[in-house]
Amino acid sequence: MHIDLPEKRYYGIGEVAKAFKVNTSLIRFWEKEFDILKPKKNAKGNRKFTPEDIQNLKFIFHLVKERGFTLEGAKTHLKEEKQQALNTFEIISKLEHIKSQLLKIKNQL
């Protein structure tokens, strides 16, 4: 899944939820369930997600929504094989991005 977000230091929960096409409540729920999600909070308590948080959200989204893992299964997968799984996921994400770019070029011809 390719997420279109501009390059920034911090993202609000609304724009993150819109990019993933989910409700903000799901993002907040995942934040409570998964230890790797640690968005910063400002004085008002608004969540500010870093690009690293976005990468972790992409991985969680991939496990839960695309591969059909349960929350417990995703947590276990993250704990046991985090580094290997993240590397594999990053490679797959890059290949999907390249594929989408190539399809855009093909459609323009």
N, C-alpha and C positions, 0 to 999 in steps of 0.2 A: 504494500500500500504506500503510495506516494502522498506525502503531506505537503501542501503549499502554505508555508509560513515565511514571511520575510525574515531576513537575518537580523536578529536583535539580541540584546543581552537577556531580556526578560519578556515573557509573554503572560498576558492575563488569562484567567481560567476560561473566560468567554471565548476568546479567540482560539484557545487550544481545543475546547469542546467543539467549536464550529469546524475547525480543521479536521478533526477526527469524526465529525458528523455523529456526535453523541451528546447526551445531556451533561450539564455541568455537575449534576449530582453523581453521575457515574465516575467522573474524574475525581471528585471528592471521596467517593467510596473506595476507589482503587488506591488513593493516597493513604487511607487508613489501613487497607489490607496489605499493601506491599511496602516493605521497608526501604526499597531502593528509591521510592518517590519521596523526595524531601524538598518541596517547593519552599522558597523563602516567603515570609509574610511581612508586609509593611506594617506601619503603626495602626492602620485601620483593620488589619487582619486579612487583607486581600492577598491571595496567593499569587506569587510571581514565579513562573516556571522558567528555568534556564534551558539552554539547548541540550544539556545532558539529561535533564528531566524529560524533555521531548523524546530523546532517543530511548529512554527507559519506557516511556508511555507507548512508543511505537512497538517495542518488544512485547510489552504486556498485551497490547491490543492484538498483536500477531498471535500470541499464544492463546488468548481467551476467545477472541472473535473469529479469527481465521482458521486456527488449527483445532478449536473446540475443546481446549483444556478446561477443566474445572478450576476454580480459584485455588483450591488446595494443590491440584496438580501443577498449576503454573508456579505456585510458591516453591514447591519441591524442585521443580525443574530449574528455577532461578538459583536456588541454593546449591544444588548439586553440580550443575553444569553451566554456571553463569558465564564464565569467560569464553568457553568454546561455543556456547549457544549464541552469545552476543556477536562473536566474530562471524559465525555462519549467517546470522541474521543481517549483519551489515553488508556482507557480500551479496546476499539475495536482494537486499534493498537497492544496492547500487546497480545490480543487473536489471532490476525492474525499472529503475529510472532510465537507464540506457535504452531499454526496450521501448519505453514510452516516447523518448526523444526520437528514436529511429522511426517509430510509427507516425509521429508528427511530420517528419521529413518525407516519408513515403506518401502521406496524404497531400502534401504540398506539391508533389511532382505531377 
